[in-house]
Amino acid sequence: MSTASNGNTVKVHYTGVLSDGAQFDSSVGREPLEFTIGEGNVIPGFEQAVVGMAAGESKSVIIPAGDAYGERQEALVHRFPRDQIPDEIELSEGLPLQAQGPDGQVVHFVVAAFDAETVTLDANHPLAGQDLTFQIELLGVA
């Protein structure tokens, strides 16, 4: 029986939970996640967890924040004058927004706070700074 290694394309079912037990994502009931190990299409800790698994094997793994979505970076939290946000946008905490960066790349933000004068936007991934637990079932290795 072959085990998953760098360069293999794998199919997995997974369920991800936070340290408080809240589920944040799952492929159960959907198509399995398919990716090629070593291409960097999933978080590093998830990819590393699959390496060495055999088809049909299941395991639970805790992925520290640094191997998941990284640590929170306060440098990615910015305050802007309220008048720099278009009037037609009805602000609420947690509202996802996007803008085009100077290099043309789309930057995703979440409204962290706002008042009549300022808006605080957070470009950290919503799961940044959190250790994640995944239940992984390897369905196939190609």
Chimera marker file (.cmm) of the C-alpha trace (Angstrom):
<marker_set name="trace">
<marker id="1" x="0.000" y="0.000" z="0.000" r="1" g="1" b="0" radius="0.5"/>
<marker id="2" x="1.502" y="3.351" z="-1.011" r="1" g="1" b="0" radius="0.5"/>
<marker id="3" x="1.799" y="6.259" z="1.357" r="1" g="1" b="0" radius="0.5"/>
<marker id="4" x="1.393" y="9.922" z="0.487" r="1" g="1" b="0" radius="0.5"/>
<marker id="5" x="4.606" y="11.757" z="-0.330" r="1" g="1" b="0" radius="0.5"/>
<marker id="6" x="5.850" y="14.894" z="-2.059" r="1" g="1" b="0" radius="0.5"/>
<marker id="7" x="4.460" y="15.160" z="-5.589" r="1" g="1" b="0" radius="0.5"/>
<marker id="8" x="1.496" y="12.831" z="-4.986" r="1" g="1" b="0" radius="0.5"/>
<marker id="9" x="-2.015" y="14.044" z="-5.663" r="1" g="1" b="0" radius="0.5"/>
<marker id="10" x="-4.223" y="13.085" z="-2.739" r="1" g="1" b="0" radius="0.5"/>
<marker id="11" x="-7.919" y="13.148" z="-1.906" r="1" g="1" b="0" radius="0.5"/>
<marker id="12" x="-8.953" y="13.708" z="1.692" r="1" g="1" b="0" radius="0.5"/>
<marker id="13" x="-11.990" y="14.341" z="3.793" r="1" g="1" b="0" radius="0.5"/>
<marker id="14" x="-11.357" y="16.618" z="6.742" r="1" g="1" b="0" radius="0.5"/>
<marker id="15" x="-13.048" y="18.445" z="9.582" r="1" g="1" b="0" radius="0.5"/>
<marker id="16" x="-11.354" y="21.447" z="11.189" r="1" g="1" b="0" radius="0.5"/>
<marker id="17" x="-12.106" y="22.691" z="14.692" r="1" g="1" b="0" radius="0.5"/>
<marker id="18" x="-10.792" y="25.534" z="16.825" r="1" g="1" b="0" radius="0.5"/>
<marker id="19" x="-9.308" y="25.103" z="20.297" r="1" g="1" b="0" radius="0.5"/>
<marker id="20" x="-12.746" y="25.830" z="21.813" r="1" g="1" b="0" radius="0.5"/>
<marker id="21" x="-14.217" y="22.916" z="19.823" r="1" g="1" b="0" radius="0.5"/>
<marker id="22" x="-16.097" y="25.071" z="17.289" r="1" g="1" b="0" radius="0.5"/>
<marker id="23" x="-16.033" y="23.589" z="13.788" r="1" g="1" b="0" radius="0.5"/>
<marker id="24" x="-14.819" y="26.086" z="11.168" r="1" g="1" b="0" radius="0.5"/>
<marker id="25" x="-14.766" y="23.885" z="8.049" r="1" g="1" b="0" radius="0.5"/>
<marker id="26" x="-15.430" y="20.371" z="6.791" r="1" g="1" b="0" radius="0.5"/>
<marker id="27" x="-15.454" y="18.513" z="3.497" r="1" g="1" b="0" radius="0.5"/>
<marker id="28" x="-17.809" y="15.846" z="4.872" r="1" g="1" b="0" radius="0.5"/>
<marker id="29" x="-20.943" y="15.801" z="2.756" r="1" g="1" b="0" radius="0.5"/>
<marker id="30" x="-19.104" y="17.504" z="-0.140" r="1" g="1" b="0" radius="0.5"/>
<marker id="31" x="-16.528" y="16.450" z="-2.670" r="1" g="1" b="0" radius="0.5"/>
<marker id="32" x="-13.236" y="15.510" z="-0.994" r="1" g="1" b="0" radius="0.5"/>
<marker id="33" x="-10.379" y="17.987" z="-1.053" r="1" g="1" b="0" radius="0.5"/>
<marker id="34" x="-7.851" y="17.127" z="-3.770" r="1" g="1" b="0" radius="0.5"/>
<marker id="35" x="-4.373" y="18.644" z="-3.839" r="1" g="1" b="0" radius="0.5"/>
<marker id="36" x="-0.813" y="17.827" z="-4.842" r="1" g="1" b="0" radius="0.5"/>
<marker id="37" x="1.653" y="17.593" z="-1.965" r="1" g="1" b="0" radius="0.5"/>
<marker id="38" x="4.440" y="20.137" z="-2.332" r="1" g="1" b="0" radius="0.5"/>
<marker id="39" x="2.533" y="22.675" z="-4.438" r="1" g="1" b="0" radius="0.5"/>
<marker id="40" x="1.559" y="24.805" z="-1.443" r="1" g="1" b="0" radius="0.5"/>
<marker id="41" x="-2.182" y="24.826" z="-2.173" r="1" g="1" b="0" radius="0.5"/>
<marker id="42" x="-3.116" y="24.034" z="1.440" r="1" g="1" b="0" radius="0.5"/>
<marker id="43" x="-1.688" y="25.292" z="4.717" r="1" g="1" b="0" radius="0.5"/>
<marker id="44" x="1.777" y="23.837" z="5.445" r="1" g="1" b="0" radius="0.5"/>
<marker id="45" x="0.777" y="21.904" z="8.572" r="1" g="1" b="0" radius="0.5"/>
<marker id="46" x="-2.100" y="20.202" z="6.772" r="1" g="1" b="0" radius="0.5"/>
<marker id="47" x="0.165" y="19.161" z="3.922" r="1" g="1" b="0" radius="0.5"/>
<marker id="48" x="2.768" y="17.832" z="6.387" r="1" g="1" b="0" radius="0.5"/>
<marker id="49" x="0.078" y="15.896" z="8.267" r="1" g="1" b="0" radius="0.5"/>
<marker id="50" x="-0.939" y="14.001" z="5.122" r="1" g="1" b="0" radius="0.5"/>
<marker id="51" x="2.637" y="12.965" z="4.241" r="1" g="1" b="0" radius="0.5"/>
<marker id="52" x="3.170" y="9.343" z="5.264" r="1" g="1" b="0" radius="0.5"/>
<marker id="53" x="-0.521" y="8.496" z="5.480" r="1" g="1" b="0" radius="0.5"/>
<marker id="54" x="-1.867" y="5.493" z="3.563" r="1" g="1" b="0" radius="0.5"/>
<marker id="55" x="-5.186" y="5.395" z="1.692" r="1" g="1" b="0" radius="0.5"/>
<marker id="56" x="-7.961" y="4.549" z="4.149" r="1" g="1" b="0" radius="0.5"/>
<marker id="57" x="-6.018" y="5.910" z="7.123" r="1" g="1" b="0" radius="0.5"/>
<marker id="58" x="-7.497" y="8.549" z="9.436" r="1" g="1" b="0" radius="0.5"/>
<marker id="59" x="-5.855" y="10.700" z="12.061" r="1" g="1" b="0" radius="0.5"/>
<marker id="60" x="-6.304" y="13.791" z="14.167" r="1" g="1" b="0" radius="0.5"/>
<marker id="61" x="-3.614" y="16.457" z="14.138" r="1" g="1" b="0" radius="0.5"/>
<marker id="62" x="-3.151" y="19.787" z="15.912" r="1" g="1" b="0" radius="0.5"/>
<marker id="63" x="-1.583" y="22.383" z="13.634" r="1" g="1" b="0" radius="0.5"/>
<marker id="64" x="0.009" y="25.337" z="15.432" r="1" g="1" b="0" radius="0.5"/>
<marker id="65" x="-0.838" y="28.802" z="14.136" r="1" g="1" b="0" radius="0.5"/>
<marker id="66" x="2.602" y="29.213" z="12.564" r="1" g="1" b="0" radius="0.5"/>
<marker id="67" x="1.987" y="26.194" z="10.319" r="1" g="1" b="0" radius="0.5"/>
<marker id="68" x="-1.620" y="27.185" z="9.623" r="1" g="1" b="0" radius="0.5"/>
<marker id="69" x="-2.584" y="30.774" z="8.755" r="1" g="1" b="0" radius="0.5"/>
<marker id="70" x="0.277" y="32.386" z="10.656" r="1" g="1" b="0" radius="0.5"/>
<marker id="71" x="0.359" y="34.555" z="13.729" r="1" g="1" b="0" radius="0.5"/>
<marker id="72" x="-1.788" y="37.673" z="13.884" r="1" g="1" b="0" radius="0.5"/>
<marker id="73" x="0.119" y="40.700" z="12.661" r="1" g="1" b="0" radius="0.5"/>
<marker id="74" x="-0.873" y="44.069" z="14.053" r="1" g="1" b="0" radius="0.5"/>
<marker id="75" x="0.830" y="45.645" z="11.021" r="1" g="1" b="0" radius="0.5"/>
<marker id="76" x="-2.111" y="44.306" z="8.985" r="1" g="1" b="0" radius="0.5"/>
<marker id="77" x="-4.636" y="46.309" z="11.016" r="1" g="1" b="0" radius="0.5"/>
<marker id="78" x="-5.175" y="49.812" z="9.630" r="1" g="1" b="0" radius="0.5"/>
<marker id="79" x="-7.283" y="52.799" z="10.603" r="1" g="1" b="0" radius="0.5"/>
<marker id="80" x="-8.721" y="55.014" z="7.899" r="1" g="1" b="0" radius="0.5"/>
<marker id="81" x="-10.801" y="58.165" z="7.948" r="1" g="1" b="0" radius="0.5"/>
<marker id="82" x="-14.486" y="57.201" z="7.541" r="1" g="1" b="0" radius="0.5"/>
<marker id="83" x="-14.772" y="59.369" z="4.426" r="1" g="1" b="0" radius="0.5"/>
<marker id="84" x="-12.343" y="57.052" z="2.566" r="1" g="1" b="0" radius="0.5"/>
<marker id="85" x="-15.000" y="54.319" z="2.594" r="1" g="1" b="0" radius="0.5"/>
<marker id="86" x="-17.730" y="54.806" z="-0.035" r="1" g="1" b="0" radius="0.5"/>
<marker id="87" x="-21.023" y="56.037" z="1.455" r="1" g="1" b="0" radius="0.5"/>
<marker id="88" x="-22.988" y="53.195" z="-0.158" r="1" g="1" b="0" radius="0.5"/>
<marker id="89" x="-21.156" y="50.633" z="1.999" r="1" g="1" b="0" radius="0.5"/>
<marker id="90" x="-23.199" y="49.995" z="5.129" r="1" g="1" b="0" radius="0.5"/>
<marker id="91" x="-20.534" y="49.235" z="7.725" r="1" g="1" b="0" radius="0.5"/>
<marker id="92" x="-20.853" y="46.512" z="10.335" r="1" g="1" b="0" radius="0.5"/>
<marker id="93" x="-18.217" y="44.710" z="12.404" r="1" g="1" b="0" radius="0.5"/>
<marker id="94" x="-17.057" y="41.591" z="10.585" r="1" g="1" b="0" radius="0.5"/>
<marker id="95" x="-18.105" y="42.919" z="7.161" r="1" g="1" b="0" radius="0.5"/>
<marker id="96" x="-15.681" y="41.607" z="4.520" r="1" g="1" b="0" radius="0.5"/>
<marker id="97" x="-14.302" y="44.222" z="2.125" r="1" g="1" b="0" radius="0.5"/>
<marker id="98" x="-11.707" y="44.174" z="-0.606" r="1" g="1" b="0" radius="0.5"/>
<marker id="99" x="-9.517" y="46.766" z="-2.224" r="1" g="1" b="0" radius="0.5"/>
<marker id="100" x="-6.916" y="46.822" z="-4.926" r="1" g="1" b="0" radius="0.5"/>
<marker id="101" x="-3.351" y="47.185" z="-3.678" r="1" g="1" b="0" radius="0.5"/>
<marker id="102" x="-0.709" y="49.324" z="-5.382" r="1" g="1" b="0" radius="0.5"/>
<marker id="103" x="0.537" y="46.283" z="-7.305" r="1" g="1" b="0" radius="0.5"/>
<marker id="104" x="-2.975" y="45.516" z="-8.595" r="1" g="1" b="0" radius="0.5"/>
<marker id="105" x="-3.446" y="42.557" z="-6.252" r="1" g="1" b="0" radius="0.5"/>
<marker id="106" x="-6.788" y="42.266" z="-4.446" r="1" g="1" b="0" radius="0.5"/>
<marker id="107" x="-6.458" y="42.713" z="-0.674" r="1" g="1" b="0" radius="0.5"/>
<marker id="108" x="-9.169" y="41.304" z="1.605" r="1" g="1" b="0" radius="0.5"/>
<marker id="109" x="-10.130" y="43.087" z="4.835" r="1" g="1" b="0" radius="0.5"/>
<marker id="110" x="-12.676" y="42.699" z="7.587" r="1" g="1" b="0" radius="0.5"/>
<marker id="111" x="-14.196" y="45.689" z="9.357" r="1" g="1" b="0" radius="0.5"/>
<marker id="112" x="-12.839" y="45.352" z="12.897" r="1" g="1" b="0" radius="0.5"/>
<marker id="113" x="-14.364" y="48.554" z="14.292" r="1" g="1" b="0" radius="0.5"/>
<marker id="114" x="-15.810" y="51.871" z="13.154" r="1" g="1" b="0" radius="0.5"/>
<marker id="115" x="-17.295" y="55.098" z="14.394" r="1" g="1" b="0" radius="0.5"/>
<marker id="116" x="-18.315" y="58.391" z="12.786" r="1" g="1" b="0" radius="0.5"/>
<marker id="117" x="-14.687" y="59.421" z="12.163" r="1" g="1" b="0" radius="0.5"/>
<marker id="118" x="-12.655" y="56.236" z="11.571" r="1" g="1" b="0" radius="0.5"/>
<marker id="119" x="-12.847" y="52.685" z="10.246" r="1" g="1" b="0" radius="0.5"/>
<marker id="120" x="-10.448" y="49.967" z="11.406" r="1" g="1" b="0" radius="0.5"/>
<marker id="121" x="-9.777" y="47.299" z="8.771" r="1" g="1" b="0" radius="0.5"/>
<marker id="122" x="-8.014" y="44.011" z="9.519" r="1" g="1" b="0" radius="0.5"/>
<marker id="123" x="-6.220" y="42.182" z="6.692" r="1" g="1" b="0" radius="0.5"/>
<marker id="124" x="-5.221" y="39.184" z="8.852" r="1" g="1" b="0" radius="0.5"/>
<marker id="125" x="-6.740" y="35.861" z="7.824" r="1" g="1" b="0" radius="0.5"/>
<marker id="126" x="-9.718" y="35.192" z="10.136" r="1" g="1" b="0" radius="0.5"/>
<marker id="127" x="-7.932" y="32.096" z="11.500" r="1" g="1" b="0" radius="0.5"/>
<marker id="128" x="-4.540" y="33.807" z="11.986" r="1" g="1" b="0" radius="0.5"/>
<marker id="129" x="-3.111" y="33.274" z="15.453" r="1" g="1" b="0" radius="0.5"/>
<marker id="130" x="-5.148" y="30.144" z="16.113" r="1" g="1" b="0" radius="0.5"/>
<marker id="131" x="-4.022" y="26.552" z="16.537" r="1" g="1" b="0" radius="0.5"/>
<marker id="132" x="-6.253" y="24.294" z="14.445" r="1" g="1" b="0" radius="0.5"/>
<marker id="133" x="-7.240" y="20.660" z="14.939" r="1" g="1" b="0" radius="0.5"/>
<marker id="134" x="-8.043" y="18.579" z="11.876" r="1" g="1" b="0" radius="0.5"/>
<marker id="135" x="-9.539" y="15.130" z="11.604" r="1" g="1" b="0" radius="0.5"/>
<marker id="136" x="-8.148" y="13.855" z="8.278" r="1" g="1" b="0" radius="0.5"/>
<marker id="137" x="-9.132" y="10.756" z="6.306" r="1" g="1" b="0" radius="0.5"/>
<marker id="138" x="-6.926" y="9.970" z="3.309" r="1" g="1" b="0" radius="0.5"/>
<marker id="139" x="-9.175" y="8.557" z="0.587" r="1" g="1" b="0" radius="0.5"/>
<marker id="140" x="-6.653" y="8.089" z="-2.198" r="1" g="1" b="0" radius="0.5"/>
<marker id="141" x="-3.088" y="8.635" z="-3.390" r="1" g="1" b="0" radius="0.5"/>
<marker id="142" x="-2.125" y="9.080" z="-7.043" r="1" g="1" b="0" radius="0.5"/>
<link id1="1" id2="2" r="1" g="1" b="0" radius="0.2"/>
<link id1="2" id2="3" r="1" g="1" b="0" radius="0.2"/>
<link id1="3" id2="4" r="1" g="1" b="0" radius="0.2"/>
<link id1="4" id2="5" r="1" g="1" b="0" radius="0.2"/>
<link id1="5" id2="6" r="1" g="1" b="0" radius="0.2"/>
<link id1="6" id2="7" r="1" g="1" b="0" radius="0.2"/>
<link id1="7" id2="8" r="1" g="1" b="0" radius="0.2"/>
<link id1="8" id2="9" r="1" g="1" b="0" radius="0.2"/>
<link id1="9" id2="10" r="1" g="1" b="0" radius="0.2"/>
<link id1="10" id2="11" r="1" g="1" b="0" radius="0.2"/>
<link id1="11" id2="12" r="1" g="1" b="0" radius="0.2"/>
<link id1="12" id2="13" r="1" g="1" b="0" radius="0.2"/>
<link id1="13" id2="14" r="1" g="1" b="0" radius="0.2"/>
<link id1="14" id2="15" r="1" g="1" b="0" radius="0.2"/>
<link id1="15" id2="16" r="1" g="1" b="0" radius="0.2"/>
<link id1="16" id2="17" r="1" g="1" b="0" radius="0.2"/>
<link id1="17" id2="18" r="1" g="1" b="0" radius="0.2"/>
<link id1="18" id2="19" r="1" g="1" b="0" radius="0.2"/>
<link id1="19" id2="20" r="1" g="1" b="0" radius="0.2"/>
<link id1="20" id2="21" r="1" g="1" b="0" radius="0.2"/>
<link id1="21" id2="22" r="1" g="1" b="0" radius="0.2"/>
<link id1="22" id2="23" r="1" g="1" b="0" radius="0.2"/>
<link id1="23" id2="24" r="1" g="1" b="0" radius="0.2"/>
<link id1="24" id2="25" r="1" g="1" b="0" radius="0.2"/>
<link id1="25" id2="26" r="1" g="1" b="0" radius="0.2"/>
<link id1="26" id2="27" r="1" g="1" b="0" radius="0.2"/>
<link id1="27" id2="28" r="1" g="1" b="0" radius="0.2"/>
<link id1="28" id2="29" r="1" g="1" b="0" radius="0.2"/>
<link id1="29" id2="30" r="1" g="1" b="0" radius="0.2"/>
<link id1="30" id2="31" r="1" g="1" b="0" radius="0.2"/>
<link id1="31" id2="32" r="1" g="1" b="0" radius="0.2"/>
<link id1="32" id2="33" r="1" g="1" b="0" radius="0.2"/>
<link id1="33" id2="34" r="1" g="1" b="0" radius="0.2"/>
<link id1="34" id2="35" r="1" g="1" b="0" radius="0.2"/>
<link id1="35" id2="36" r="1" g="1" b="0" radius="0.2"/>
<link id1="36" id2="37" r="1" g="1" b="0" radius="0.2"/>
<link id1="37" id2="38" r="1" g="1" b="0" radius="0.2"/>
<link id1="38" id2="39" r="1" g="1" b="0" radius="0.2"/>
<link id1="39" id2="40" r="1" g="1" b="0" radius="0.2"/>
<link id1="40" id2="41" r="1" g="1" b="0" radius="0.2"/>
<link id1="41" id2="42" r="1" g="1" b="0" radius="0.2"/>
<link id1="42" id2="43" r="1" g="1" b="0" radius="0.2"/>
<link id1="43" id2="44" r="1" g="1" b="0" radius="0.2"/>
<link id1="44" id2="45" r="1" g="1" b="0" radius="0.2"/>
<link id1="45" id2="46" r="1" g="1" b="0" radius="0.2"/>
<link id1="46" id2="47" r="1" g="1" b="0" radius="0.2"/>
<link id1="47" id2="48" r="1" g="1" b="0" radius="0.2"/>
<link id1="48" id2="49" r="1" g="1" b="0" radius="0.2"/>
<link id1="49" id2="50" r="1" g="1" b="0" radius="0.2"/>
<link id1="50" id2="51" r="1" g="1" b="0" radius="0.2"/>
<link id1="51" id2="52" r="1" g="1" b="0" radius="0.2"/>
<link id1="52" id2="53" r="1" g="1" b="0" radius="0.2"/>
<link id1="53" id2="54" r="1" g="1" b="0" radius="0.2"/>
<link id1="54" id2="55" r="1" g="1" b="0" radius="0.2"/>
<link id1="55" id2="56" r="1" g="1" b="0" radius="0.2"/>
<link id1="56" id2="57" r="1" g="1" b="0" radius="0.2"/>
<link id1="57" id2="58" r="1" g="1" b="0" radius="0.2"/>
<link id1="58" id2="59" r="1" g="1" b="0" radius="0.2"/>
<link id1="59" id2="60" r="1" g="1" b="0" radius="0.2"/>
<link id1="60" id2="61" r="1" g="1" b="0" radius="0.2"/>
<link id1="61" id2="62" r="1" g="1" b="0" radius="0.2"/>
<link id1="62" id2="63" r="1" g="1" b="0" radius="0.2"/>
<link id1="63" id2="64" r="1" g="1" b="0" radius="0.2"/>
<link id1="64" id2="65" r="1" g="1" b="0" radius="0.2"/>
<link id1="65" id2="66" r="1" g="1" b="0" radius="0.2"/>
<link id1="66" id2="67" r="1" g="1" b="0" radius="0.2"/>
<link id1="67" id2="68" r="1" g="1" b="0" radius="0.2"/>
<link id1="68" id2="69" r="1" g="1" b="0" radius="0.2"/>
<link id1="69" id2="70" r="1" g="1" b="0" radius="0.2"/>
<link id1="70" id2="71" r="1" g="1" b="0" radius="0.2"/>
<link id1="71" id2="72" r="1" g="1" b="0" radius="0.2"/>
<link id1="72" id2="73" r="1" g="1" b="0" radius="0.2"/>
<link id1="73" id2="74" r="1" g="1" b="0" radius="0.2"/>
<link id1="74" id2="75" r="1" g="1" b="0" radius="0.2"/>
<link id1="75" id2="76" r="1" g="1" b="0" radius="0.2"/>
<link id1="76" id2="77" r="1" g="1" b="0" radius="0.2"/>
<link id1="77" id2="78" r="1" g="1" b="0" radius="0.2"/>
<link id1="78" id2="79" r="1" g="1" b="0" radius="0.2"/>
<link id1="79" id2="80" r="1" g="1" b="0" radius="0.2"/>
<link id1="80" id2="81" r="1" g="1" b="0" radius="0.2"/>
<link id1="81" id2="82" r="1" g="1" b="0" radius="0.2"/>
<link id1="82" id2="83" r="1" g="1" b="0" radius="0.2"/>
<link id1="83" id2="84" r="1" g="1" b="0" radius="0.2"/>
<link id1="84" id2="85" r="1" g="1" b="0" radius="0.2"/>
<link id1="85" id2="86" r="1" g="1" b="0" radius="0.2"/>
<link id1="86" id2="87" r="1" g="1" b="0" radius="0.2"/>
<link id1="87" id2="88" r="1" g="1" b="0" radius="0.2"/>
<link id1="88" id2="89" r="1" g="1" b="0" radius="0.2"/>
<link id1="89" id2="90" r="1" g="1" b="0" radius="0.2"/>
<link id1="90" id2="91" r="1" g="1" b="0" radius="0.2"/>
<link id1="91" id2="92" r="1" g="1" b="0" radius="0.2"/>
<link id1="92" id2="93" r="1" g="1" b="0" radius="0.2"/>
<link id1="93" id2="94" r="1" g="1" b="0" radius="0.2"/>
<link id1="94" id2="95" r="1" g="1" b="0" radius="0.2"/>
<link id1="95" id2="96" r="1" g="1" b="0" radius="0.2"/>
<link id1="96" id2="97" r="1" g="1" b="0" radius="0.2"/>
<link id1="97" id2="98" r="1" g="1" b="0" radius="0.2"/>
<link id1="98" id2="99" r="1" g="1" b="0" radius="0.2"/>
<link id1="99" id2="100" r="1" g="1" b="0" radius="0.2"/>
<link id1="100" id2="101" r="1" g="1" b="0" radius="0.2"/>
<link id1="101" id2="102" r="1" g="1" b="0" radius="0.2"/>
<link id1="102" id2="103" r="1" g="1" b="0" radius="0.2"/>
<link id1="103" id2="104" r="1" g="1" b="0" radius="0.2"/>
<link id1="104" id2="105" r="1" g="1" b="0" radius="0.2"/>
<link id1="105" id2="106" r="1" g="1" b="0" radius="0.2"/>
<link id1="106" id2="107" r="1" g="1" b="0" radius="0.2"/>
<link id1="107" id2="108" r="1" g="1" b="0" radius="0.2"/>
<link id1="108" id2="109" r="1" g="1" b="0" radius="0.2"/>
<link id1="109" id2="110" r="1" g="1" b="0" radius="0.2"/>
<link id1="110" id2="111" r="1" g="1" b="0" radius="0.2"/>
<link id1="111" id2="112" r="1" g="1" b="0" radius="0.2"/>
<link id1="112" id2="113" r="1" g="1" b="0" radius="0.2"/>
<link id1="113" id2="114" r="1" g="1" b="0" radius="0.2"/>
<link id1="114" id2="115" r="1" g="1" b="0" radius="0.2"/>
<link id1="115" id2="116" r="1" g="1" b="0" radius="0.2"/>
<link id1="116" id2="117" r="1" g="1" b="0" radius="0.2"/>
<link id1="117" id2="118" r="1" g="1" b="0" radius="0.2"/>
<link id1="118" id2="119" r="1" g="1" b="0" radius="0.2"/>
<link id1="119" id2="120" r="1" g="1" b="0" radius="0.2"/>
<link id1="120" id2="121" r="1" g="1" b="0" radius="0.2"/>
<link id1="121" id2="122" r="1" g="1" b="0" radius="0.2"/>
<link id1="122" id2="123" r="1" g="1" b="0" radius="0.2"/>
<link id1="123" id2="124" r="1" g="1" b="0" radius="0.2"/>
<link id1="124" id2="125" r="1" g="1" b="0" radius="0.2"/>
<link id1="125" id2="126" r="1" g="1" b="0" radius="0.2"/>
<link id1="126" id2="127" r="1" g="1" b="0" radius="0.2"/>
<link id1="127" id2="128" r="1" g="1" b="0" radius="0.2"/>
<link id1="128" id2="129" r="1" g="1" b="0" radius="0.2"/>
<link id1="129" id2="130" r="1" g="1" b="0" radius="0.2"/>
<link id1="130" id2="131" r="1" g="1" b="0" radius="0.2"/>
<link id1="131" id2="132" r="1" g="1" b="0" radius="0.2"/>
<link id1="132" id2="133" r="1" g="1" b="0" radius="0.2"/>
<link id1="133" id2="134" r="1" g="1" b="0" radius="0.2"/>
<link id1="134" id2="135" r="1" g="1" b="0" radius="0.2"/>
<link id1="135" id2="136" r="1" g="1" b="0" radius="0.2"/>
<link id1="136" id2="137" r="1" g="1" b="0" radius="0.2"/>
<link id1="137" id2="138" r="1" g="1" b="0" radius="0.2"/>
<link id1="138" id2="139" r="1" g="1" b="0" radius="0.2"/>
<link id1="139" id2="140" r="1" g="1" b="0" radius="0.2"/>
<link id1="140" id2="141" r="1" g="1" b="0" radius="0.2"/>
<link id1="141" id2="142" r="1" g="1" b="0" radius="0.2"/>
</marker_set>
